Amino acid sequence: MNEDLRKQLGINEGKPNDWFETLYSRSDESGEGVPWANMAPHPLFSSWLKVHPLNGNGKKALVVGCGMGDDAIALENLGFKVTAFDVAESAIELCKKRFPNTTVNFVQGDLLAGIPGWKHQFDFVLEIFTIQALPPKYEAKLIQHVSDFVAPQGELMVITEVQKAKRTYDVGPPWLLNEDYVAKFENKGLSLKSLDKTNEPEMGDEIHLTIFEGS
Ligand SMILES: C[S@@+](CC[C@H](N)C(=O)[O-])C[C@H]1O[C@@H](n2cnc3c(N)ncnc32)[C@H](O)[C@@H]1O
């Protein structure tokens, strides 16, 4: 992303959360102006579900950086009791407007700060493109905080773009991950269950759909 666009969006390494509120506050239920809004569950998540049907009955799911909310609704439809959070209050308001009758608990929350009350609380945690939306210097904290949510024997699904070049603040957003994110999650006590790669990335070299298991 060039410097002009970064300025327009208000990208600031020291205040990495702020531009998301600006962006969602300018949008509406149509998702216009939200570049990542599919207005449907993420296509890779949907395709995966067709092959690996999940039964969420009696289980709790968490959606990290839920954006416009569609992935959370997909999990609700599978029977999970779902919590979904985003740092942008305006995103949460849009989710509530779009899905007024949902049982999903849409709440504002900051992954960088971490949410201690949710430690090991969720049987299924879904993280799509949130870690890569924040500058590389926050990576260790974000990976720790996402890992913290996963219950023992629970599952974490990470969908992320991966680049071979080393992540640097100068190139982004998004700051696509390096393949070593897998080992970094493993270092937090999670075990790798599966890693599916597609060679049709939007920006990087690959898109990964990776599943980890909590210990
Ligand atoms: C690239 S978007 C992806 C949104 C959604 N997961 C999707 O796939 O459509 C990243 C999302 O993470 C949210 N986000 C950024 N920083 C966050 C933080 N510190 N805590 C929680 N959410 C955050 C943004 O507001 C945005 O909705």
The ligand as an SDF file (V2000), in Angstrom:
LIG
                    3D

 27 29  0  0  0  0  0  0  0  0999 V2000
   -9.1910   -7.8010    7.4330 C   0  0  0  0  0  0  0  0  0  0  0  0
  -10.5700   -7.6340    8.4770 S   0  0  0  0  0  0  0  0  0  0  0  0
  -11.2800   -9.2640    8.4190 C   0  0  0  0  0  0  0  0  0  0  0  0
  -12.6860   -9.2740    8.9560 C   0  0  0  0  0  0  0  0  0  0  0  0
  -13.3620  -10.6250    8.9460 C   0  0  0  0  0  0  0  0  0  0  0  0
  -12.6460  -11.5940    9.7610 N   0  0  0  0  0  0  0  0  0  0  0  0
  -13.5350  -11.1220    7.5420 C   0  0  0  0  0  0  0  0  0  0  0  0
  -12.8700  -12.0950    7.1570 O   0  0  0  0  0  0  0  0  0  0  0  0
  -14.3360  -10.5160    6.8060 O   0  0  0  0  0  0  0  0  0  0  0  0
   -9.8590   -7.5550   10.1010 C   0  0  0  0  0  0  0  0  0  0  0  0
  -10.8880   -7.3180   11.1670 C   0  0  0  0  0  0  0  0  0  0  0  0
  -10.2510   -7.3190   12.4180 O   0  0  0  0  0  0  0  0  0  0  0  0
  -10.7380   -6.2580   13.1920 C   0  0  0  0  0  0  0  0  0  0  0  0
   -9.6780   -5.8990   14.1400 N   0  0  0  0  0  0  0  0  0  0  0  0
   -8.5560   -5.1930   13.9150 C   0  0  0  0  0  0  0  0  0  0  0  0
   -7.8480   -5.0530   15.0310 N   0  0  0  0  0  0  0  0  0  0  0  0
   -8.5140   -5.7160   15.9950 C   0  0  0  0  0  0  0  0  0  0  0  0
   -8.2980   -5.9180   17.3710 C   0  0  0  0  0  0  0  0  0  0  0  0
   -7.2170   -5.3960   17.9850 N   0  0  0  0  0  0  0  0  0  0  0  0
   -9.2000   -6.6170   18.0800 N   0  0  0  0  0  0  0  0  0  0  0  0
  -10.3010   -7.1380   17.4620 C   0  0  0  0  0  0  0  0  0  0  0  0
  -10.5820   -6.9590   16.1590 N   0  0  0  0  0  0  0  0  0  0  0  0
   -9.6960   -6.2530   15.4270 C   0  0  0  0  0  0  0  0  0  0  0  0
  -11.0530   -5.1720   12.1930 C   0  0  0  0  0  0  0  0  0  0  0  0
  -11.9420   -4.1910   12.6720 O   0  0  0  0  0  0  0  0  0  0  0  0
  -11.6110   -5.9810   11.0460 C   0  0  0  0  0  0  0  0  0  0  0  0
  -12.9860   -6.1920   11.1460 O   0  0  0  0  0  0  0  0  0  0  0  0
  1  2  1  0
  2  3  1  0
  2 10  1  0
  3  4  1  0
  4  5  1  0
  5  6  1  0
  5  7  1  0
  7  8  2  0
  7  9  1  0
 10 11  1  0
 11 12  1  0
 11 26  1  0
 12 13  1  0
 13 14  1  0
 13 24  1  0
 14 15  1  0
 14 23  1  0
 15 16  2  0
 16 17  1  0
 17 18  1  0
 17 23  2  0
 18 19  1  0
 18 20  2  0
 20 21  1  0
 21 22  2  0
 22 23  1  0
 24 25  1  0
 24 26  1  0
 26 27  1  0
M  CHG  2   2   1   9  -1
M  END
$$$$
